[in-house]
Amino acid sequence: MKNLQYILLSTVMLFMGLVANASDINNKVTSENEPIHVYPIPANTQFHIDFKNNEFSDVTYKLVNLESGFTTTIDNQNSINHQISTFDVSLLPTGTYMLIIEENGKSIYTKKMVINHFGV
């Protein structure tokens, strides 16, 4: 099943031009040392992105639903400061998504995440 999800994700991202090749997806491993931290996962009604440095400009945030392939651009509704941003996902359906952060139209970060409204 994980192989099928990986193939689907790779196909969707390659089709959308979000990565140069499928191996780019595996190169985006998250750790506490990375400049971007996304939490909580799973998200209920909102999630946060913590930029550990302020080097990014002209940033766009997209969520791709991995089941349907539907892409939505999300807005930074409640910026706590220039480093931590909060996003409302309460109207998005429960499911598995790929978060894509682009700077000046180029993908700089991707993360698989789950939105689960816990019966809300």
N, C-alpha and C positions, 0 to 999 in steps of 0.2 A: 504493500500500500504506500509506503514512504517513497518507493521508487516512482510510482505513478504520480504522486504529488510533486516530486522533484521534476519529473519530465513535464508535467503540466505547467508548473511555475516557470521553468526554463523557457518553454515555448511561448508563454504569455509575455514574459519579459523580453525575450529576443524579438518577438513580433512588435512589441511596443517600442523597441529601440532603447530600452532602459539599461541594458548591459551589452557589452561588445561581444561576449560569448558566454556560454553556459558556465564556464569555470569561474567567472567573476562572482557568481552567487556564492560559491564555496569560500571565496577569499574574504567575505565580509563576516568574519567571526566576531561575536560580541564578547567583550570582557570589560572589567572595571577600568582598564587602562585606556580604552577607546575614548575619543573626544565626545561621543554621543551616548547617552543612556536613556532608554525608553522604559517606562513603568507606569502602572502595574500591568503585568501580563499574567492572566487574562485581564482585559479592561472591561469594566461594567458600563458606566455612562461617560467616563472620560479617561484620558491617559495623559501622561506628561513626557516631554522630551527635555532632557537636561544636556545642554551644550556645555561641556567642561571648559571650553575656551570660546572666545567671541570672534573667531576668525572668519565666520561665514557671513555672506551677504546675498541678497536676492534669492532667498530660500523658498522653495515650493514643497508642499507636503502632499503626497498622494497615498490613497489606500486602494489596493486592488483586491477585490473579493476573489479568492482562489477557486470558489465553487462556480461562480457565474462569469468571472473575467471582467465584471463591471469595475470601472475606475472612477473614483471620486477625488476631487481636490478638496482638502480640508483647510479651514482657516484657523489661524491662531487667534482664538476668541479672548482668552484671558492670559496675557503675558504677565507672569509674576515679576520677571525682570528680563534683561536681555539674554540671560542664559537658560532660564526655565520657561517652557511654554506649555499651556494646558489646552487640550483639544476635546470638544464635546462630540461623542460618538453615540449618544443616546438614541438617535434616530436611524442609525445603521443597523441592519439585521445581524443577529448573532451569526458568527461564522469565523472562518480562518481568512486572514488578510495578509497582504504583503505591504508593509509601510515602505514607501520610497521617498527619500529626501533628495531633492535636486537643488543644486546651486548653479545659477545662470544656465539652466536647461540641461545640466549634466548630472547624472546620478552620482551622489557622494556617499549614500548609505542606504542599505536595505535591511529590513528585519521582518521576519515572519511573526505575526501576532494574532491573538485570538480575542474576539469581542464576544462576551457572554453576559447577557443581561440578567442572569440569575433569577429568572421568573418575573422580572420587572415588566 
